[in-house]
Amino acid sequence: MSKAVEGRRAACRWLRETKVGDLVKEKRRMVEVPYTATLRDTLNALVANNVVAVPHYIGIVTMLDVLIHIAEEEGEDTASSPRTAAAAARGFDLEHRMSVPVSSIIGHSLEGLSLWTLNPNTSLMDCMEAFSKGVHRAMVPVESRAEHVVAAELEEASPGYRMLTQKDLLAYLSASRDRLAAVLTPSVAEMGALNTAVFSVTAAARVIDTLKAMRAASLSSVPIVAAADDDNNAGGDVLAQRGRRRLVGTLSATDLRGCPAERLQSWLYLTVRRLVTCRRESSLGKVMEAAAAARVHRVWAVDGEGLLVGLVSLSDMLRAVRESLLAAEQELP
């Protein structure tokens, strides 16, 4: 048996022995807001606690839900909120939008429609299975008397939880790179973590228009690429697959972290700049380290000329690590 295979097997055993409860025992109690809170109250709680999501009894409210809600101009008709004469006269009224019950915006993004829980005795290998399939966060009970291991499952909210996120798990794996050297050394392309189907917006797009397109496509972040002369003849789609373009920035729901309610309206009309990149040949470990340090969900892959060629998401990273470890575990001696 090669040293690389043995190294992956040892890492797999370690991750089966390490439990979810070990990752959350030092985390603070989960931030919660009452069901009757307004959106403004909820956003202030997010900003004050430097988090991007809070749970409710019927779902989770994320920064993306907040952005989508305020990006829907009241002068427009929507399936859930038909225009009224008063709304049309009022136009875009941020104060009105921030005064709605927070429960009314749950479900603007798909993630907010369900709560996930993890038993604290769940192994990190099993946790990675859920997180590699697109679950961004799960609640973990502070204390659990259950003896049997339970993987991620749908659950109504209850008190006494810590929140475990993809970013928490990624940061833990990145900090344990010595145990995972056999998995983290190959490139993201070699590990199958690079996704080349990327939708982007141009630098000329307004944030408010981009957010609407992100909602329609169920995306939480998009790359911003340089505009081209023929963009006006491309059908007018804000979000599209534009091939190799120079990457100039990123728009993500987490860009709202730390933004107080009073600044939201001006923020909607800004162009944003926030860039974390890698190359196809970058090692998986380096990309995970960069994502953990910047607290982002996606790292954009560029070529030597700075042109966008793909993306590596947290889900892709965790899936690649898990699949590599499972393959080594099942390999015959």
Solvent accessible surface area in square Angstrom, and as a share of the most:
residue,aa,sasa,rsa
1,M,114,0.51
2,S,62,0.40
3,K,188,0.80
4,A,50,0.39
5,V,12,0.07
6,E,73,0.33
7,G,26,0.25
8,R,47,0.17
9,R,39,0.14
10,A,42,0.33
11,A,2,0.01
12,C,1,0.00
13,R,120,0.44
14,W,30,0.10
15,L,0,0.00
16,R,88,0.32
17,E,125,0.56
18,T,14,0.08
19,K,65,0.28
20,V,0,0.00
21,G,17,0.16
22,D,68,0.35
23,L,26,0.13
24,V,6,0.04
25,K,137,0.58
26,E,152,0.68
27,K,63,0.27
28,R,134,0.49
29,R,132,0.48
30,M,19,0.08
31,V,26,0.15
32,E,85,0.38
33,V,20,0.12
34,P,91,0.57
35,Y,107,0.41
36,T,111,0.64
37,A,9,0.07
38,T,42,0.24
39,L,0,0.00
40,R,53,0.19
41,D,75,0.39
42,T,0,0.00
43,L,0,0.00
44,N,64,0.33
45,A,20,0.16
46,L,0,0.00
47,V,40,0.23
48,A,86,0.67
49,N,45,0.23
50,N,71,0.36
51,V,36,0.21
52,V,18,0.11
53,A,12,0.09
54,V,0,0.00
55,P,6,0.04
56,H,6,0.03
57,Y,138,0.52
58,I,98,0.49
59,G,0,0.00
60,I,4,0.02
61,V,0,0.00
62,T,8,0.04
63,M,2,0.01
64,L,18,0.09
65,D,0,0.00
66,V,0,0.00
67,L,0,0.00
68,I,4,0.02
69,H,18,0.08
70,I,0,0.00
71,A,0,0.00
72,E,25,0.11
73,E,48,0.22
74,E,16,0.07
75,G,27,0.26
76,E,77,0.35
77,D,94,0.49
78,T,41,0.24
79,A,117,0.90
80,S,93,0.60
81,S,67,0.43
82,P,93,0.59
83,R,126,0.46
84,T,79,0.46
85,A,92,0.71
86,A,64,0.50
87,A,13,0.10
88,A,49,0.38
89,A,92,0.71
90,R,93,0.34
91,G,24,0.23
92,F,42,0.18
93,D,37,0.19
94,L,18,0.09
95,E,104,0.47
96,H,74,0.33
97,R,21,0.08
98,M,0,0.00
99,S,61,0.39
100,V,30,0.17
101,P,73,0.46
102,V,0,0.00
103,S,20,0.13
104,S,71,0.46
105,I,1,0.00
106,I,28,0.14
107,G,24,0.23
108,H,31,0.14
109,S,13,0.08
110,L,122,0.61
111,E,55,0.24
112,G,0,0.00
113,L,107,0.53
114,S,33,0.22
115,L,7,0.04
116,W,78,0.27
117,T,9,0.05
118,L,2,0.01
119,N,17,0.09
120,P,19,0.12
121,N,52,0.27
122,T,0,0.00
123,S,7,0.05
124,L,0,0.00
125,M,1,0.00
126,D,40,0.21
127,C,0,0.00
128,M,0,0.00
129,E,59,0.26
130,A,14,0.11
131,F,0,0.00
132,S,17,0.11
133,K,153,0.65
134,G,38,0.37
135,V,20,0.11
136,H,39,0.18
137,R,16,0.06
138,A,1,0.01
139,M,1,0.00
140,V,0,0.00
141,P,30,0.19
142,V,65,0.37
143,E,152,0.68
144,S,44,0.29
145,R,233,0.85
146,A,46,0.36
147,E,150,0.67
148,H,149,0.66
149,V,80,0.46
150,V,51,0.29
151,A,50,0.39
152,A,23,0.18
153,E,76,0.34
154,L,114,0.57
155,E,74,0.33
156,E,138,0.62
157,A,17,0.13
158,S,41,0.26
159,P,101,0.63
160,G,16,0.15
161,Y,16,0.06
162,R,40,0.15
163,M,24,0.11
164,L,0,0.00
165,T,26,0.15
166,Q,1,0.01
167,K,30,0.13
168,D,41,0.21
169,L,0,0.00
170,L,1,0.00
171,A,44,0.34
172,Y,70,0.27
173,L,0,0.00
174,S,7,0.05
175,A,78,0.61
176,S,21,0.14
177,R,111,0.41
178,D,131,0.68
179,R,139,0.51
180,L,1,0.00
181,A,54,0.42
182,A,29,0.23
183,V,0,0.00
184,L,10,0.05
185,T,97,0.57
186,P,40,0.25
187,S,13,0.08
188,V,0,0.00
189,A,38,0.30
190,E,132,0.59
191,M,34,0.15
192,G,42,0.40
193,A,1,0.00
194,L,28,0.14
195,N,62,0.32
196,T,91,0.53
197,A,56,0.44
198,V,16,0.09
199,F,94,0.39
200,S,2,0.02
201,V,3,0.02
202,T,14,0.08
203,A,43,0.33
204,A,82,0.64
205,A,24,0.19
206,R,103,0.38
207,V,5,0.03
208,I,0,0.00
209,D,43,0.23
210,T,2,0.01
211,L,0,0.00
212,K,57,0.24
213,A,22,0.17
214,M,0,0.00
215,R,83,0.30
216,A,92,0.71
217,A,48,0.37
218,S,68,0.44
219,L,43,0.21
220,S,25,0.16
221,S,8,0.05
222,V,0,0.00
223,P,1,0.01
224,I,15,0.08
225,V,1,0.00
226,A,21,0.16
227,A,58,0.45
228,A,39,0.30
229,D,147,0.76
230,D,86,0.44
231,D,28,0.15
232,N,143,0.73
233,N,129,0.66
234,A,73,0.56
235,G,71,0.68
236,G,63,0.61
237,D,94,0.49
238,V,49,0.28
239,L,24,0.12
240,A,27,0.21
241,Q,103,0.46
242,R,47,0.17
243,G,54,0.52
244,R,142,0.52
245,R,43,0.16
246,R,132,0.48
247,L,13,0.06
248,V,45,0.26
249,G,0,0.00
250,T,13,0.08
251,L,3,0.01
252,S,14,0.09
253,A,9,0.07
254,T,12,0.07
255,D,29,0.15
256,L,0,0.00
257,R,54,0.20
258,G,40,0.38
259,C,8,0.05
260,P,42,0.27
261,A,0,0.00
262,E,127,0.57
263,R,141,0.51
264,L,0,0.00
265,Q,73,0.33
266,S,73,0.47
267,W,22,0.08
268,L,0,0.00
269,Y,93,0.35
270,L,97,0.48
271,T,80,0.47
272,V,20,0.12
273,R,192,0.70
274,R,85,0.31
275,L,83,0.41
276,V,26,0.15
277,T,58,0.33
278,C,12,0.07
279,R,102,0.37
280,R,115,0.42
281,E,115,0.52
282,S,25,0.16
283,S,26,0.17
284,L,0,0.00
285,G,14,0.13
286,K,135,0.57
287,V,2,0.01
288,M,0,0.00
289,E,69,0.31
290,A,35,0.27
291,A,1,0.01
292,A,26,0.20
293,A,88,0.68
294,A,32,0.25
295,R,104,0.38
296,V,15,0.09
297,H,27,0.12
298,R,48,0.17
299,V,0,0.00
300,W,4,0.01
301,A,0,0.00
302,V,17,0.10
303,D,31,0.16
304,G,59,0.57
305,E,133,0.60
306,G,26,0.25
307,L,36,0.18
308,L,9,0.04
309,V,27,0.15
310,G,0,0.00
311,L,19,0.09
312,V,0,0.00
313,S,15,0.09
314,L,1,0.00
315,S,22,0.14
316,D,23,0.12
317,M,0,0.00
318,L,0,0.00
319,R,71,0.26
320,A,3,0.02
321,V,0,0.00
322,R,45,0.17
323,E,89,0.40
324,S,20,0.13
325,L,0,0.00
326,L,32,0.16
327,A,60,0.46
328,A,0,0.00
329,E,67,0.30
330,Q,136,0.61
331,E,80,0.36
332,L,153,0.76
333,P,134,0.84
